[in-house]
Amino acid sequence: MATDSVGDLRMTRVDAARWWALDYLYAARRQLAALGQITHPKPPAAWSRGDADRPIVLLLAGVYEHWSFLRPIGDALCARGHRVRVVHGLGANLLGIGETADRAVRALERVQRPAAGWVVVAHSKGGLVGKRMLLTEAAAQIGLRGVVAVATPFGGSRLARFLLDPVLREFDPGSPTIVELADGTSVNSRIVSVFGTFDPHVPEGSALEGAMNVQVPVAGHFRILAAPETIDAVVDGVAGLSA
């Protein structure tokens, strides 16, 4: 896939502060909504139905996120004929990227390989997990076609080095995990990276060399998930990987 051009990401400090506030407000609302999923943790029944000739979509949320953060995207893909799945047991995605990828791969190995294969649709850390899955020897065996990643720090985030939580420190650009994933360029052509005009958590941006990079006119790290432009870009990305 060719790499799209990326627009100018500059904005004033006032604009940035405003987007920070709106982004965290959205994230707080999604976390409150996720609390309701604790007693009803199963995805919508409609997600299990779809066209057999379309890849099944595996949703991977970001760190500290429940799979329901991706519900707007999952609903849209379901409406377009895709079956949608999540990996139960990942909780708030607090395990290391490599271990999470191994668990996701094992989950797909335990089910019958779909005729049209799988496409991972992910947010933030989930996109790194998806790329790690593509780099495994099992990727071809399970039929993993590619990854559509939203707001993913493929090159890490320099903000991580100031954080005490080891879960977040893994995103340091110099961490072994980020360096290893950055070196794994052989799978970049099977990745669609969707990102907005400003991401307070990923100041380096989410453009990935060799991937299909799609910038949408939306700011934020979390709010971007529910934006119609993002959903359209994800749907198009899945379609491109399905061809």
C-alpha positions as a Markdown table, in Angstrom:
| # | Residue | x | y | z |
|---|---|---|---|---|
| 1 | Met | 0.0 | 0.0 | 0.0 |
| 2 | Ala | 1.2 | 3.5 | -0.7 |
| 3 | Thr | 1.7 | 6.1 | 2.0 |
| 4 | Asp | -0.7 | 9.0 | 1.9 |
| 5 | Ser | 0.5 | 12.5 | 2.5 |
| 6 | Val | 0.1 | 13.9 | 6.1 |
| 7 | Gly | -1.2 | 17.4 | 6.7 |
| 8 | Asp | 0.1 | 20.2 | 9.0 |
| 9 | Leu | -0.4 | 19.2 | 12.6 |
| 10 | Arg | 0.4 | 22.6 | 14.2 |
| 11 | Met | -2.0 | 24.3 | 16.6 |
| 12 | Thr | -1.9 | 26.9 | 19.3 |
| 13 | Arg | -1.4 | 26.0 | 23.0 |
| 14 | Val | -5.0 | 27.1 | 23.7 |
| 15 | Asp | -6.3 | 24.8 | 21.0 |
| 16 | Ala | -4.2 | 21.9 | 22.4 |
| 17 | Ala | -5.5 | 22.5 | 26.0 |
| 18 | Arg | -9.0 | 22.5 | 24.7 |
| 19 | Trp | -8.6 | 19.2 | 22.9 |
| 20 | Trp | -6.9 | 17.7 | 25.9 |
| 21 | Ala | -10.0 | 18.6 | 28.0 |
| 22 | Leu | -12.5 | 17.3 | 25.4 |
| 23 | Asp | -10.5 | 14.1 | 24.9 |
| 24 | Tyr | -10.4 | 13.2 | 28.6 |
| 25 | Leu | -14.1 | 14.1 | 29.0 |
| 26 | Tyr | -14.9 | 11.6 | 26.2 |
| 27 | Ala | -12.6 | 9.0 | 27.7 |
| 28 | Ala | -14.4 | 9.4 | 31.1 |
| 29 | Arg | -17.7 | 8.9 | 29.5 |
| 30 | Arg | -16.5 | 5.7 | 27.8 |
| 31 | Gln | -15.1 | 4.4 | 31.0 |
| 32 | Leu | -18.5 | 5.0 | 32.7 |
| 33 | Ala | -20.2 | 3.2 | 29.9 |
| 34 | Ala | -17.7 | 0.3 | 30.3 |
| 35 | Leu | -18.8 | -0.2 | 33.9 |
| 36 | Gly | -22.1 | -1.3 | 32.6 |
| 37 | Gln | -20.3 | -4.0 | 30.5 |
| 38 | Ile | -18.9 | -5.6 | 33.7 |
| 39 | Thr | -22.2 | -7.3 | 34.4 |
| 40 | His | -23.0 | -7.8 | 30.7 |
| 41 | Pro | -19.6 | -8.4 | 29.2 |
| 42 | Lys | -20.6 | -10.0 | 26.0 |
| 43 | Pro | -20.5 | -8.1 | 22.7 |
| 44 | Pro | -23.8 | -7.4 | 20.9 |
| 45 | Ala | -25.4 | -10.6 | 19.5 |
| 46 | Ala | -25.5 | -9.0 | 16.1 |
| 47 | Trp | -21.7 | -9.0 | 15.9 |
| 48 | Ser | -21.7 | -12.8 | 15.5 |
| 49 | Arg | -23.7 | -12.6 | 12.3 |
| 50 | Gly | -22.2 | -11.6 | 8.9 |
| 51 | Asp | -21.0 | -12.6 | 5.5 |
| 52 | Ala | -18.8 | -15.6 | 5.3 |
| 53 | Asp | -16.9 | -14.1 | 2.4 |
| 54 | Arg | -15.8 | -11.1 | 4.5 |
| 55 | Pro | -12.9 | -11.3 | 7.0 |
| 56 | Ile | -13.8 | -11.5 | 10.7 |
| 57 | Val | -12.8 | -8.4 | 12.5 |
| 58 | Leu | -10.9 | -8.7 | 15.8 |
| 59 | Leu | -11.1 | -5.6 | 18.0 |
| 60 | Leu | -8.2 | -4.8 | 20.3 |
| 61 | Ala | -8.6 | -1.8 | 22.6 |
| 62 | Gly | -5.8 | 0.3 | 24.1 |
| 63 | Val | -4.3 | 0.3 | 27.5 |
| 64 | Tyr | -6.7 | 0.8 | 30.4 |
| 65 | Glu | -9.6 | 0.4 | 27.9 |
| 66 | His | -12.5 | -2.1 | 27.7 |
| 67 | Trp | -13.3 | -3.5 | 24.3 |
| 68 | Ser | -16.5 | -1.3 | 24.4 |
| 69 | Phe | -14.3 | 1.8 | 23.6 |
| 70 | Leu | -14.4 | 0.4 | 20.1 |
| 71 | Arg | -18.1 | -0.3 | 20.0 |
| 72 | Pro | -18.9 | 2.5 | 17.5 |
| 73 | Ile | -16.4 | 1.0 | 15.1 |
| 74 | Gly | -17.6 | -2.5 | 15.8 |
| 75 | Asp | -21.2 | -1.6 | 15.1 |
| 76 | Ala | -20.3 | 0.1 | 11.8 |
| 77 | Leu | -18.3 | -2.9 | 10.6 |
| 78 | Cys | -21.1 | -5.3 | 11.6 |
| 79 | Ala | -23.6 | -3.1 | 9.6 |
| 80 | Arg | -21.4 | -3.7 | 6.6 |
| 81 | Gly | -21.5 | -7.4 | 6.9 |
| 82 | His | -18.5 | -8.3 | 9.0 |
| 83 | Arg | -18.5 | -10.6 | 12.0 |
| 84 | Val | -16.8 | -8.9 | 14.9 |
| 85 | Arg | -15.0 | -10.5 | 17.8 |
| 86 | Val | -13.1 | -9.6 | 20.9 |
| 87 | Val | -10.6 | -11.5 | 23.0 |
| 88 | His | -12.1 | -12.1 | 26.5 |
| 89 | Gly | -9.7 | -12.2 | 29.3 |
| 90 | Leu | -7.5 | -9.3 | 28.3 |
| 91 | Gly | -9.2 | -7.1 | 30.9 |
| 92 | Ala | -7.9 | -3.5 | 30.6 |
| 93 | Asn | -5.0 | -4.5 | 28.4 |
| 94 | Leu | -2.4 | -4.1 | 31.1 |
| 95 | Leu | -0.1 | -7.0 | 30.0 |
| 96 | Gly | 3.0 | -6.4 | 27.9 |
| 97 | Ile | 2.6 | -5.9 | 24.2 |
| 98 | Gly | 4.3 | -9.2 | 23.4 |
| 99 | Glu | 2.3 | -11.3 | 25.9 |
| 100 | Thr | -0.9 | -9.7 | 24.8 |
| 101 | Ala | -0.2 | -10.5 | 21.2 |
| 102 | Asp | 0.7 | -14.1 | 22.1 |
| 103 | Arg | -2.6 | -14.5 | 23.9 |
| 104 | Ala | -4.6 | -13.0 | 21.0 |
| 105 | Val | -2.8 | -15.4 | 18.5 |
| 106 | Arg | -3.5 | -18.4 | 20.7 |
| 107 | Ala | -7.2 | -17.4 | 20.9 |
| 108 | Leu | -7.4 | -17.3 | 17.1 |
| 109 | Glu | -5.6 | -20.7 | 16.9 |
| 110 | Arg | -8.3 | -22.3 | 19.0 |
| 111 | Val | -11.0 | -21.5 | 16.6 |
| 112 | Gln | -11.6 | -22.7 | 13.0 |
| 113 | Arg | -9.8 | -20.4 | 10.6 |
| 114 | Pro | -12.4 | -18.4 | 8.7 |
| 115 | Ala | -12.3 | -18.7 | 4.9 |
| 116 | Ala | -11.7 | -15.0 | 4.4 |
| 117 | Gly | -9.3 | -14.7 | 7.3 |
| 118 | Trp | -9.0 | -12.1 | 10.1 |
| 119 | Val | -8.4 | -8.3 | 10.2 |
| 120 | Val | -7.4 | -6.7 | 13.4 |
| 121 | Val | -9.0 | -3.3 | 14.2 |
| 122 | Ala | -7.3 | -1.6 | 17.1 |
| 123 | His | -6.8 | 1.5 | 19.1 |
| 124 | Ser | -3.5 | 2.9 | 20.5 |
| 125 | Lys | -1.6 | 0.0 | 22.2 |
| 126 | Gly | -3.9 | -2.4 | 20.4 |
| 127 | Gly | -2.3 | -1.4 | 17.1 |
| 128 | Leu | 1.1 | -2.3 | 18.5 |
| 129 | Val | -0.3 | -5.6 | 19.6 |
| 130 | Gly | -1.8 | -6.1 | 16.1 |
| 131 | Lys | 1.6 | -5.4 | 14.5 |
| 132 | Arg | 3.3 | -7.8 | 16.8 |
| 133 | Met | 0.7 | -10.5 | 15.8 |
| 134 | Leu | 1.5 | -9.9 | 12.1 |
| 135 | Leu | 5.2 | -10.5 | 12.9 |
| 136 | Thr | 4.6 | -13.9 | 14.5 |
| 137 | Glu | 5.1 | -17.1 | 12.5 |
| 138 | Ala | 1.5 | -18.0 | 13.2 |
| 139 | Ala | 0.1 | -15.0 | 11.3 |
| 140 | Ala | -0.2 | -16.9 | 8.0 |
| 141 | Gln | -1.6 | -20.0 | 9.7 |
| 142 | Ile | -4.4 | -18.2 | 11.4 |
| 143 | Gly | -5.2 | -16.1 | 8.3 |
| 144 | Leu | -4.3 | -12.7 | 9.7 |
| 145 | Arg | -4.6 | -10.3 | 6.7 |
| 146 | Gly | -3.7 | -7.1 | 8.3 |
| 147 | Val | -4.3 | -4.4 | 10.9 |
| 148 | Val | -6.2 | -1.1 | 10.9 |
| 149 | Ala | -4.8 | 0.9 | 13.8 |
| 150 | Val | -6.3 | 4.1 | 15.2 |
| 151 | Ala | -4.0 | 6.6 | 17.0 |
| 152 | Thr | -1.3 | 4.0 | 17.5 |
| 153 | Pro | 2.2 | 5.1 | 18.7 |
| 154 | Phe | 4.2 | 3.0 | 16.3 |
| 155 | Gly | 7.3 | 5.0 | 17.1 |
| 156 | Gly | 6.4 | 5.3 | 20.8 |
| 157 | Ser | 5.6 | 8.4 | 22.7 |
| 158 | Arg | 8.2 | 10.5 | 24.4 |
| 159 | Leu | 5.7 | 11.3 | 27.2 |
| 160 | Ala | 6.1 | 7.7 | 28.4 |
| 161 | Arg | 9.5 | 8.3 | 29.8 |
| 162 | Phe | 8.1 | 10.7 | 32.4 |
| 163 | Leu | 5.5 | 8.1 | 33.7 |
| 164 | Leu | 6.1 | 5.7 | 36.6 |
| 165 | Asp | 3.6 | 3.0 | 35.5 |
| 166 | Pro | 5.7 | 0.3 | 33.8 |
| 167 | Val | 2.7 | -0.5 | 31.6 |
| 168 | Leu | 3.0 | 3.0 | 30.1 |
| 169 | Arg | 6.8 | 3.1 | 30.1 |
| 170 | Glu | 6.7 | 0.4 | 27.5 |
| 171 | Phe | 5.7 | 3.1 | 25.0 |
| 172 | Asp | 9.1 | 4.9 | 25.5 |
| 173 | Pro | 10.6 | 5.3 | 22.0 |
| 174 | Gly | 13.8 | 3.7 | 23.3 |
| 175 | Ser | 12.1 | 0.7 | 24.9 |
| 176 | Pro | 13.1 | -2.8 | 23.6 |
| 177 | Thr | 9.5 | -3.4 | 22.5 |
| 178 | Ile | 9.1 | -0.2 | 20.5 |
| 179 | Val | 12.5 | -0.7 | 18.9 |
| 180 | Glu | 11.8 | -4.3 | 17.9 |
| 181 | Leu | 8.4 | -3.3 | 16.4 |
| 182 | Ala | 10.0 | -0.4 | 14.6 |
| 183 | Asp | 12.5 | -2.7 | 13.0 |
| 184 | Gly | 9.7 | -5.1 | 11.9 |
| 185 | Thr | 9.1 | -3.2 | 8.6 |
| 186 | Ser | 8.2 | -6.3 | 6.6 |
| 187 | Val | 4.6 | -6.1 | 7.7 |
| 188 | Asn | 4.1 | -2.4 | 7.4 |
| 189 | Ser | 2.4 | -2.7 | 4.0 |
| 190 | Arg | -0.4 | -4.7 | 5.7 |
| 191 | Ile | -1.2 | -1.9 | 8.1 |
| 192 | Val | -3.6 | 1.0 | 7.8 |
| 193 | Ser | -2.7 | 3.8 | 10.3 |
| 194 | Val | -5.6 | 6.2 | 11.0 |
| 195 | Phe | -4.9 | 9.3 | 13.0 |
| 196 | Gly | -6.1 | 12.8 | 13.7 |
| 197 | Thr | -4.8 | 16.3 | 13.4 |
| 198 | Phe | -3.6 | 16.4 | 17.1 |
| 199 | Asp | -3.0 | 13.6 | 19.5 |
| 200 | Pro | -2.1 | 14.7 | 23.1 |
| 201 | His | -0.8 | 11.2 | 23.9 |
| 202 | Val | 1.3 | 10.6 | 20.8 |
| 203 | Pro | 3.1 | 13.9 | 20.0 |
| 204 | Glu | 5.3 | 12.1 | 17.5 |
| 205 | Gly | 2.3 | 11.2 | 15.4 |
| 206 | Ser | 1.1 | 7.8 | 14.1 |
| 207 | Ala | 2.4 | 7.8 | 10.6 |
| 208 | Leu | 4.1 | 4.6 | 9.7 |
| 209 | Glu | 6.5 | 4.3 | 6.8 |
| 210 | Gly | 5.4 | 1.8 | 4.3 |
| 211 | Ala | 1.8 | 1.7 | 5.6 |
| 212 | Met | -1.3 | 3.3 | 4.3 |
| 213 | Asn | -1.5 | 6.4 | 6.4 |
| 214 | Val | -4.9 | 8.2 | 6.7 |
| 215 | Gln | -5.3 | 11.5 | 8.5 |
| 216 | Val | -8.8 | 12.4 | 9.5 |
| 217 | Pro | -10.0 | 16.0 | 10.4 |
| 218 | Val | -10.5 | 15.1 | 14.1 |
| 219 | Ala | -8.3 | 15.9 | 17.2 |
| 220 | Gly | -7.8 | 13.7 | 20.2 |
| 221 | His | -6.6 | 10.3 | 21.2 |
| 222 | Phe | -10.0 | 8.9 | 22.4 |
| 223 | Arg | -12.6 | 11.2 | 20.7 |
| 224 | Ile | -11.3 | 10.1 | 17.4 |
| 225 | Leu | -12.9 | 6.6 | 17.9 |
| 226 | Ala | -16.4 | 7.9 | 17.6 |
| 227 | Ala | -15.9 | 10.4 | 14.7 |
| 228 | Pro | -17.7 | 9.5 | 11.5 |
| 229 | Glu | -14.6 | 10.3 | 9.5 |
| 230 | Thr | -12.6 | 7.8 | 11.5 |
| 231 | Ile | -15.3 | 5.1 | 11.2 |
| 232 | Asp | -15.4 | 5.6 | 7.5 |
| 233 | Ala | -11.6 | 5.4 | 7.3 |
| 234 | Val | -11.5 | 2.2 | 9.3 |
| 235 | Val | -14.3 | 0.6 | 7.2 |
| 236 | Asp | -12.3 | 1.6 | 4.0 |
| 237 | Gly | -9.1 | 0.2 | 5.5 |
| 238 | Val | -10.7 | -3.1 | 6.3 |
| 239 | Ala | -12.1 | -3.2 | 2.8 |
| 240 | Gly | -8.7 | -2.6 | 1.3 |
| 241 | Leu | -7.1 | -5.4 | 3.4 |
| 242 | Ser | -10.0 | -7.7 | 2.4 |
| 243 | Ala | -9.4 | -7.3 | -1.3 |
